[in-house]
């Protein structure tokens, strides 16, 4: 097939050898099967801002760091340079996350390189060498569903230990290779400490997994892993191998308003006594 311009540049530079076929086209990017070093890989070509349709982008970008103070200021403005910086930050967010996750042991496609807006990475396949199906496209036994759920929860923990949340995790963003699930697609990745919606997005990611795999093992729908891991994360106690139970008890103890009111009164009275003492000392002088 005729290579898109962005991929033709990679062919000309010897970074890939050929474009074999389109794989999928989404709101953020178009993905192609390519040949690299004699083997199949995939190339994700990010679409320009004007071509993209993803909504609520600002919600996901909150907390992301720009390259410098000048770039950070520019991204908050509607100037051409500001838009260019925001575009660059959006495109590189997934790439940065992919490399961090891969280094942290999260099962993601192995990244091979990022060249001028094109991410080249591993092509995830099944046991027969065909393109791996999505999690929502396979039928599982209860035992396998529980195993996949445990693995994916562990991947979410590893991502959170990197300080990041997938932000759009579901059965559509998990591929199933011969060895198990592979997490993909990170353009909506969220900074866990810097984004006000982080906890809600983590809960949505985890709940999506529990609901999808709960079709085969219904008890998974009753688990509360998101709340459990978030409590550990907030306390600074979450580790990649932290033991999780799936159970979490909310603190439902009622606030003692009377005790708070009395504490405020005591503090005011103490402050008044100190002020009276200070004035008396000044008059004595």
C-alpha positions in Angstrom: 0.0 0.0 0.0 1.0 3.6 -0.5 2.6 4.9 2.7 1.2 8.0 4.4 3.5 11.0 4.3 4.6 10.6 8.0 5.5 7.0 7.4 7.2 7.6 4.1 9.6 9.8 5.9 10.5 6.9 8.3 11.0 4.6 5.3 13.2 7.2 3.6 15.3 7.4 6.9 15.6 3.7 7.1 13.6 3.5 10.4 11.0 1.2 9.0 11.1 -0.9 5.8 7.5 -0.9 4.6 3.9 -0.2 5.5 1.9 -3.4 5.2 -1.7 -2.3 6.0 -3.8 -0.1 8.1 -4.7 -1.5 11.5 -7.2 1.0 13.0 -8.1 4.6 12.9 -9.4 6.4 16.0 -10.1 9.9 17.2 -6.5 10.5 18.3 -4.4 8.6 15.8 -4.2 6.1 12.9 -2.3 2.8 13.5 -0.6 0.8 10.7 1.1 -2.5 10.6 4.7 -1.9 9.3 7.8 -4.0 8.8 10.8 -3.1 10.9 14.1 -5.0 11.0 12.4 -7.8 9.0 9.6 -8.2 11.5 6.1 -6.8 11.9 5.6 -3.8 14.2 2.9 -1.2 14.5 3.2 2.6 13.9 0.9 5.0 15.5 0.5 8.3 13.6 -0.9 11.0 15.8 -3.5 13.3 14.2 -3.2 17.0 14.2 -5.3 19.0 16.6 -7.7 20.1 14.0 -8.4 16.5 13.0 -9.0 15.2 16.5 -12.4 14.9 18.1 -11.6 13.9 21.6 -13.5 15.9 24.1 -12.7 17.1 27.7 -9.0 17.2 26.9 -8.4 19.7 29.7 -9.6 17.3 32.3 -6.9 14.9 31.5 -4.1 17.5 30.9 -4.4 19.0 34.4 -1.3 18.4 36.3 0.9 17.5 33.3 4.2 19.3 33.3 5.5 21.4 30.4 9.1 21.4 29.3 9.8 24.8 31.0 8.2 27.8 32.5 8.0 29.6 29.1 6.2 26.6 27.6 3.9 26.3 30.6 2.8 29.9 30.3 2.3 29.6 26.6 0.1 26.5 27.0 -2.3 28.6 29.0 -2.7 31.1 26.2 -4.4 30.8 22.8 -1.3 32.0 20.9 0.1 30.0 18.0 3.1 29.1 20.1 0.9 28.1 23.0 -1.2 25.9 20.8 1.9 24.3 19.4 3.3 23.6 22.8 0.0 22.1 24.0 -0.1 19.9 20.8 3.4 18.7 21.5 2.7 18.0 25.1 -0.4 16.0 24.2 1.4 13.9 21.6 4.3 13.1 23.9 2.2 12.3 27.0 1.5 8.8 25.7 5.0 8.2 24.6 6.5 9.2 27.9 3.9 7.1 29.8 4.6 4.1 27.6 8.3 4.2 28.2 7.8 4.7 32.0 5.3 1.8 32.2 7.5 -0.5 30.2 10.5 0.3 32.5 8.3 -0.4 35.5 7.3 -3.8 34.3 3.8 -3.0 33.2 2.8 -5.3 30.3 2.5 -2.8 27.5 3.6 -2.9 23.9 7.4 -2.6 23.8 8.2 0.9 22.4 10.8 1.1 19.7 11.0 4.9 19.1 9.1 8.1 18.6 9.9 9.9 15.4 8.3 13.2 14.4 4.8 12.4 15.7 5.0 8.7 14.9 5.2 6.1 17.7 6.7 2.8 16.5 6.2 -0.2 18.9 5.5 -3.9 19.3 2.7 -5.4 17.4 0.8 -7.5 20.0 -0.3 -10.9 18.5 -2.0 -14.1 19.7 -0.6 -17.6 19.7 -1.3 -18.0 16.0 0.6 -14.8 15.1 -2.6 -12.9 14.3 -3.4 -9.5 15.7 -4.4 -9.9 19.3 -8.1 -9.4 20.0 -9.4 -6.9 22.5 -10.5 -8.1 25.9 -14.1 -7.4 25.0 -13.9 -9.7 22.0 -13.0 -12.9 23.9 -15.0 -15.4 25.9 -13.4 -16.6 29.1 -13.9 -19.2 31.8 -14.4 -17.9 35.3 -10.9 -19.1 36.3 -9.2 -17.2 33.4 -11.4 -14.1 34.1 -10.2 -14.1 37.7 -6.6 -14.5 36.6 -6.8 -11.7 34.1 -8.5 -9.4 36.6 -5.8 -10.1 39.2 -3.1 -9.3 36.6 -4.8 -6.1 35.4 -5.3 -4.9 38.9 -1.6 -5.4 39.5 -0.9 -3.4 36.3 -3.0 -0.6 37.5 -1.1 -0.6 40.8 2.2 -0.5 38.9 1.0 2.4 36.9 -0.1 4.2 40.0 3.3 3.6 41.6 4.6 5.5 38.6 2.4 8.4 39.6 0.0 7.9 36.6 -3.5 6.6 36.0 -4.5 5.3 32.6 -7.6 7.5 32.5 -9.5 5.5 29.8 -9.0 1.9 30.8 -11.6 -0.6 29.6 -12.0 -3.8 27.7 -11.3 -1.8 24.5 -7.9 -0.8 25.7 -6.7 -4.2 26.7 -5.4 -6.8 24.1 -5.2 -10.5 24.8 -2.0 -12.1 23.6 -1.1 -15.8 24.2 0.5 -15.0 27.6 -2.4 -12.8 28.8 -3.6 -9.2 28.9 -1.6 -6.3 27.4 -2.6 -2.7 28.3 -2.6 -0.2 25.4 -3.5 3.4 24.5 -2.3 6.1 26.9 -3.1 9.5 25.4 -5.5 10.2 28.3 -3.0 9.3 31.0 -3.5 11.3 34.2 -1.1 12.6 36.8 -2.2 11.0 40.0 -1.0 13.7 42.3 -1.7 16.7 40.2 -5.1 16.1 38.7 -8.2 16.8 40.8 -10.2 14.1 39.0 -7.5 11.4 39.5 -9.3 9.4 42.2 -12.6 9.3 40.1 -10.7 8.3 37.0 -8.9 5.5 38.8 -12.2 4.2 40.2 -13.7 4.3 36.7 -10.7 2.4 35.2 -10.9 -0.3 37.9 -14.7 -0.6 37.8 -14.6 -1.0 34.0 -12.3 -3.9 34.4 -14.4 -5.5 37.1 -17.6 -5.1 35.2 -16.1 -6.5 31.9 -14.5 -9.5 33.6 -17.5 -9.8 36.0 -19.5 -11.1 33.1 -17.6 -14.4 33.5 -16.9 -14.2 37.3 -19.7 -12.1 38.8 -18.1 -11.8 42.3 -15.5 -9.5 40.7 -18.1 -6.8 40.5 -18.3 -6.6 44.3 -14.6 -5.8 44.8 -13.3 -2.4 45.7 -9.7 -2.4 44.6 -9.7 1.3 43.4 -10.6 2.6 46.9 -8.1 0.3 48.5 -5.1 1.2 46.3 -6.0 4.9 46.4 -5.9 4.9 50.2 -2.5 3.3 50.2 -1.3 5.8 47.5 -2.5 8.8 49.5 -0.7 7.5 52.6 2.5 6.9 50.6 2.3 3.2 51.3 1.5 1.8 47.8 4.1 -0.5 46.3 4.1 -2.5 43.1 3.8 -5.7 45.1 1.4 -4.4 47.8 -1.0 -7.1 48.9 -4.6 -6.1 48.1 -7.8 -7.8 49.3 -10.4 -6.1 47.2 -12.3 -5.0 50.3 -12.5 -1.5 51.6 -14.4 0.1 54.4 -15.3 3.8 54.2 -14.8 5.9 57.3 -18.4 6.5 58.1 -17.8 7.9 61.6 -19.9 11.0 62.1 -18.2 14.3 62.8 -18.7 15.5 66.4 -19.9 19.0 65.7 -20.3 19.8 69.4 -16.7 18.9 70.1 -15.5 21.1 67.2 -17.6 24.0 68.5 -16.2 23.7 72.0 -12.6 23.5 70.7 -13.2 26.7 68.7 -14.6 28.4 71.9 -11.7 27.2 74.0 -9.2 28.5 71.4 -11.0 31.9 71.3 -11.0 32.2 75.1 -7.3 31.2 75.3 -6.5 33.9 72.7 -8.5 36.5 74.6 -6.7 35.6 77.8 -3.3 36.0 76.1 -4.4 39.3 74.6 -5.6 40.6 78.0 -2.3 39.5 79.5 -0.3 41.3 76.8 -2.3 44.6 77.3 -1.8 44.4 81.1 1.9 44.0 80.6 2.1 47.0 78.4 0.1 49.1 80.9 2.5 48.0 83.7 5.4 49.2 81.6 
